Every structure is written in structure tokens, then in C-alpha cells.
Amino acid sequence: MSLNKVQLIGNVGKDPEVRYLDSGVAVATFPLATTDRAYTLANGTQVPERTEWHNIVLWRGLAETAEKYVNKGDKLYIEGKIRSRSYDDQNGVKRYVVEIFGDNMEMLTPRAAQPAAPAQPQAASPAAAQPENNPSDDLPF
């Protein structure tokens, strides 16, 4: 059992950026915003709304799914592990980043219904056009 587990529900900040490693493995990255609503403490103190941004990293099939279906503004459930790393930026400044490496992703934004393809008219046979009236048959069709 892993003690390093993160579960987030939030909105995608921008479309996923997908890169392919030399080995052909897809890697997707995008920011995810989670928001705590404003509330009032028992003593009357107002706590303002707070939004936090999380760096999400997806690999292989999840990355390809994100590339195809995830867009800015979508609501997602992400489950994964926290990873941190440090690096030197272009100016030689030491940077530190925390990322969520997703193991599971569920899309929570409902998709607009796709218009149904128009029905193709089919020639009906004369026998199929007229329903049979059989008095011993109690079925309504």
C-alpha cells in the first residue's frame, strides 16, 4: 500500500501539451486548478476563496487520451502520486517543481450530445407495412 496518494478534482487550466519520447512513449502535461470556497469561521472571520494550481503529468495511454479528449476548462478527477524535482533554468537559477503523476483520470465534464445520423429511408415490404391483427395475440405490437 502506497502512502503517497493524491486525489484531485479540478478544472484544466490550458490544453494538454503532449510530447513523445525517443522511445515513442507519450507524455502529457497541463495545469489543474482546485478551489476552496470562501467561508466564515465561528468567530466571524472571513476566509476568502483560494485557488491552487497543480502540475499534472500523464504517461502512455492516459497521455494519448488527454491529447484527444481533454480541453481547457474541462473538469477532471485525477488520482496519482506527488513527485518533486529540482532543476537549473535557462539563467542558471535553481528551480523546484512539484508534479502530480497521474495513475487514473476520469472526465467529469459532460459532453454535448452528438447529432444522430439521419435515418436512411428504407423501402418497406407490403407485409411489413401492414400490422397483423391476430385476436389470439395479446401483444400490443
N, C-alpha and C positions, 0 to 999 in steps of 0.2 A: 504494500500500500504506500502510495506516494504522499508525502506531506506538502509537496509543492503543487498546489492545485488552485487555479483561478477560474472563476465563472463570472462572465460579464454579459450584461445586456445593454446595448447602446446603439448609437447611430454612427454610420460610416461618415467620416469627415471628407474624404475625397475618393475617387475611383481607385481601385487597387492597381498598384504598379507591379507588373509581372515580369520577371527575368528568368532566363533559362541558363542553368549552369552548363559548363562544358560537357558534363555527363548526360545532359538532357533533362535534368530534374527541374521542375518549375518551382519558383519561389515568389510568393505574392506578399506585398507589404501595403498596409494602409492604416490610417489613424481611426480610432473608435472613441467616441465621446460618451461618457457616462455622467449623469446629472443627479445630484441630490437636491431635492426640492427645498425651498425655504420653509422654515418652521419657527415657532415661538416656544421658548423654554417655559417651564412652570413659573419662573421668576419674572417673566415678561420680556426677557432678552430675545431680540430678533436674530435669527441665524439666516443669512442670505443664501439664495440658491448658489450652488457650486458645481461647476463642470470640470471634469478631469479628462485629459486626453491620454489614450493608451496606444502604444505602437504594437500592431498586430502583425505576426509573421505566420504565413501558412506555407506548407510544403506539398509537393507532388499533386495528388488528386484534388485536395482541398484548394490548392492554389489555382489549378485549372478551373475548378468550379467557381471560385471567386472571380476569376478573369471573365468568365462567361455570364454570370448572373448577378454579381454584387455591384451596386452603383452607389454613388454619393447620396446620402440621406436614408439609405435602407437601414432598417432595424435588424440587428443580428444578436444571436446568442453565441458566445464564444467560450469554449472550455479549453484550458491548456495549462501551461507551466510558465512561471516567470523566469526569465533569463536576463542577466545583466552582463554588459561588456564595456570595456573602455577602449578608446582608440585616439589617435592623433589626427586632428582635422587638417585641412589644406594649409593652415597657417602655423601648424606645429603645436596647437593648443590641445591639451589633454581633454577629451570629452568622455562622458559616461552616459550610457543609454540603458534603459530598462525596456525589455520587449516581452510580449506575451506570445509564446509559440503555441499556436492552436492545434489541438488534437481533434476537436469536434466543432462544427459550425452548423447552426440552424438559422435559416432565414425566417424572420418574423414579419416582414413587410408583405401584406397581401398583394398579389399581382393582379393587374386588371385582367378581366376575362377576355380571352382571345375570341374574336368573332368567329362564329361557326361557319364552316364552308357551306355555301348554298347547296341545297339538296338538288340532286340531279333528277330531272323528271324521267320516270320510267314508264314504259308502255305497260299498262295493266292488261292481263288476260281477262276475257269476259267472265270466266268462272271466278276469278279473284275479285272482280269489281262488284259482284253481287253477293251479299252475305246470304248464307243458307239459313232458312228458318226451319229448324228441326224441333218439333214440340217436345221430344223426349230429352233434348239437350237443355239443361238449366244454366249453362254458361252465358254470361251477358255479351259475349263477343263471338 
